[in-house]
Amino acid sequence: MKFSAIDFETFYDKVCSVKELGAEAYTRHPDYYPYLVAIKVGRYSWTGDPLDPACPWHRIDGIPWVAHNAQFDYWVWKRLYDSGKVKARPSRWYDTTAIPAYLQIKRDLASASRVLLNKDVSKEVRNKAQGKHWKDFDPSSRLLMEDYAAHDAALCYELFEKFHKELPENEWKLSELTMFQGIRGVKIDREALDAAIKTVTEKQSELIAQIPWRDSGRAILSPGALRAACVEAGETGMPGKTAKDDPEWIKWSTSVDLPFVQAFTELRSLKKFYATLHKIKLRLTPEDILHFSLKYCGSRLTGRWAGDAGINLQNLPKGKVFGVNIRNLFIARPGHKLLVSDLSSIEPKVLAFLTEDTEFLDEVRKGTDIYEAALRATGRYDDPRPLKKVNPELRQMSKVKTLGLGYGAGAARFRQFASTFGIHLSEEEAEAEVASWRAANWKIVNYWVRLHQAINEHRGATWNVELPTGRILRYFDIRNHIGSKGKSVSTTIERGLYCKRERVWGSLLVENVVQSLARDVFADAVRRIDKRGIQVLWTVHDEVICEVPDDEVGVCTAIVEEELSREVVEGLPLSCESSVSSMYDK
């Protein structure tokens, strides 16, 4: 296949930057301009001003273009193309970050080149270009920058040439679909966004007014200032770690009776929430479209998508937070509706499939409620009447156990999880519930053990786990690990230099495999939905958000539900739930 690698170099500083603005809004900034393009096609390469008459655009017109973080290069090219200054266009875009991401390697070009090509890359030249205009580069600096751009294009070309076949075509399609979802973007209710920012700003002022050191010159979110204020108030039990997800911090901060402690914790959450609203506002087009980006295979093991560029569409809060429902800011374009569909209880179904729990799956195929099916399959409910009507409390407990115990949670963690559903258990009750669930679901427990034994058998090597879909999960460089909790195994997060190690165990491995297979099943459906002409805006875990014309809602809903419910892995029954609205509200 004939293709070209392309790499643009553009002016940037702290304000005019992709990090701050996202790729699309960055290329609309008044200070932005491209000053170099590096092109490589076959043995031919050229580097220079993209507007230079000698630039060989004719050589690459109508063939595939490959780039690392291609959405950036797309927007640079799009501005040039729309202005009429460049007339060449690609037949297709390939983003080479998909290669290391799919192979479970760190996705930046330097890491991918080091691991896959055994070549080192330095970003020093690019880093020194911050805030410098091309006219300010001296001749030697220009040569260094040209060499840098040419080197990046050559590495990108080599990566694609040598490794593009590592990804099946359906994964390349998925990577391409992910890229163009962000390029199409989603409409935002600007008026509601402005009102949301006002509401959050007022809330922030209210909380700051409760902070004793607000006028002391110390940072509002300084843990040291908080500790000093607690001591002054007679509270000396503040834990050493203040990470918001630290168990000791959570326990202490939610029990201590000091208003400024609650204000401190709320301000930490509000800061991130406000930053998201601000970035949305900053990046809106005049037509109120938010262009975004998602990371294909952003989750290293499962292959699920991940948020990117400061706006995480994978983790938008549900309901009102600080008086604002951020999801409701995302609206359909005029004449359209948002069709939101998700795979129903996909992870418990996948877990049952992998553990060959045919009793449970047979109940699911009958249309039995999944939490009732979990009890019927293990002989804990045999009344012919629906459990939801007969004993809703039992069903709720079954739901909590089905969702909370499949991946090895112990009594303490389960107790905390159950409390989020309004079920409050003593330590003894939690221990009893966990023990009874494990006894009834011995197939799952045995599966934890089997995977733990399997990874132990691959110490000193790489363990490849093949999913029913054919995709491979790789656990690199497996070693023994002896920590405070005794011996376990550990694996690397990525190959090559700067490896980071993490502990793994049987139930965690099961979680990896379940979520990976669920991702593949869902991703396959998303590709088919797109192929049938439905506009997929973006996805969130096992949920697809589509934008459909008002007069085609019924037809489009039927298509989406047909594809999501299609049994692509024999023996794994699927179903879905859908909702239609003018705004994102699920």
Residue, then its C-alpha position, 0 to 999 in steps of 0.5 A: m500500500k502506498f501511503s505518506a507520513i506527515d508531520f506539521e510543526t506550528f507555533y505555540d506558547k502557554v496560551c496558544s496551545v493544544k493542551e489548553l485549547g484542544a486541537e480544533a480551537y488551537t488552530r483558530h487562535p489568532d497567534y497560531y500558524p504552521y511553519l513546517v511540514a515534513i512529508k515522507v512517501g516511500r524513499y522520498s522525503w521533504t521538509g519545509d514551509p507547507l505554503d512553499p510552491a516546492c512543497p510536494w503536495h501533488r505526490i501525496d494527493g489521494i493516498p492514505w496519510v499517517a500521522h502520530n496523534a493524527q487529529f492534530d495534523y488533520w486540523v492543521w491540514k483542514r485549515l490549509y485546505d479550506s483556505g485554498k492554500v493546499k489542494a491535496r487531500p488524503s484518501r484516508w487518515y491513519d493515526t499511528t498512536a493506535i499501534p502502540a495502544y493496541l499492543q499495550i505500549k505507551r502511546d507517545l511517539a518516543s515510547a513507541s519508537r523506543v520499544l518497537l523500533n529500538k530508536d530514541v527520540s528527543k523532544e528537546v528541540r520541540n520544547k525549546a520552540q515554545g513561544k518562538h516564531w519561525k522568523d526568530f529561529d537562527p539558521s542552525s535552529r531552523l536546521l535542527m527543527e527541520d531535522y526534528a520534523a523529518h525524523d518524526a515523520a520518518l519514525c511515523y512512516e516506519l511504525f506504520e510500515k512495520f506494524h500496521k498489520e498488527l491491527p486487524e482492519n476492524e480495529w483501524k476502522l474503530s480508531e478512525l471512527t474515534m478520531f472523526q467523532g471528535i472532529r464532527g463534535v457535539k452541540i452545546d447549549r451555550e446559554a445553559l453553559d453560561a448559567a452553569i459557570k455562574t452557578v458554580t462560581e457562586k458556589q465556589s465563593e460560598l465555600i471559600a468564605q468558610i475557609p479560615w485561611r482564605d486571606s492569609g496568602r496560603a493556597i485555598l487547597s493547601p493540606g498544610a493550611l488545613r492541618a493547621a486550622c484543624v489543630e487550632a480548632g482542637e482536631t488532631g486526627m487529620p490523617g497524613k495522606t489527603a488524597k481524595d480517594d484514600p480510605e482514611w481520608i474519606k473516613w475522617s473527612t466525612s465524620v469530622d464536625l468542622p464546616f471548613v473541612q467539608a468546604f475544603t473537600e467540596l472545593r477540591s471537587l469543584k475545581k476540577f468540575y469548573a475546569t471542565l466547564h471552562k474548557i468547554k466554553l473556551r473551545l466552543t466554535p461560533e456555531d456552539i460545537l465542541h470538538f473533542s478527542l477520545k483515546y482509542c484503546g485508552s485503557r491499557l488492558t481492556g481497550r476501552w476508550a479514555g478521555d483526552a485533552g482535559i475534557n473527559l467525556q467518559n466520566l461526566p457526572k450524573g445528575k446535579v453536581f454543585g447545582v449543575n447537570i453537566r450532561n444536559l449541556f450536550i444537546a442535539r443539533p436542530g432537527h435531531k435527537l440524541l439516541v442513547s443506548d447501552l448494553s444491559s448488564i453486560e459484565p455479569k453476562v460476560l462473567a457467566f459466559l467465561t465461567e460457563d454458568t449455563e444456568f444463569l445464561d439460560e435464565v437470561r435468555k428467557g427474559t428473566d431479570i438479571y438479578e433474579a436470574a442470579l438467584r434462580a441459577t444458584g437455587r436461592y429463589d424458586d418462586p414462579r412469580p417475579l422477584k421484583k414484585v415478591n421481594p424487592e429487598l432481596r432483589q436489591m441485595s442480589k443486585v449489590k452482590t452481583l455488581g460488587l462481588g464478581y471481582g473479588a471484593g472482600a467484606a470491608r469493600f463490599r460493605q462500603f459498596a453496599s452503602t452506596f445503594g442504601i444497604h448498611l451492613s455491620e462487619e459481621e453481616a458483610e462477611a456473611e454475605v460475601a461468604s454465602w455469595r462465594a459459596a453459591n458462585w463457586k464457578i467464579v471463585n474457581y475462575w479467579v484461582r485458575l487465572h492466578q495459577a496461569i499467570n504464576e506459570h508464566r513468571g519471567a515471561t509474557w503471558n498472552v490471553e486470547l479473548p473469544t474475539g481473537r484479541i490478545l491481552r498481554y501481561f509483560d515481564i511477570r515477576n514475583h512481588i513480595g509486599s506488605k500483603g505477602k507474595s503475589v505476582s506483578t507485571t509491567i504496564e509497558r515494555g522498554l524503558y520507564c516500565k512501571r510495575e503493578r500487582v495483579w491477582g486472580s480476581l483482578l485478572v478476571e476483571n480485565v478479561v471480562q471488561s476486555l471481552a465486553r469492550d470487543v462485543f460493544a465495539d463491534a456493535v458500534r462499528r456496525i451501527d456506524k456502517r448502517g449510517i447512524q451518526v455515532l457522536w461518542t461512546v461511554h464504556d458500554e453506552v453509545i450516544c447517537e444523533v438521529p433525525d427527528d423523523e427517523v427516530g423510530v427506524c434508527t432506534a430499531i437499528v441500534e437496538e438490533e446491532l447491540s443485541r446481536e449475538v456476535v460471540e456464540g453463547l453470549p446473550l445480549s440486550c440493550e436499553s435505549s432512551v431518546s431526548s433533545m439533550y444527554d440525560k442518562 
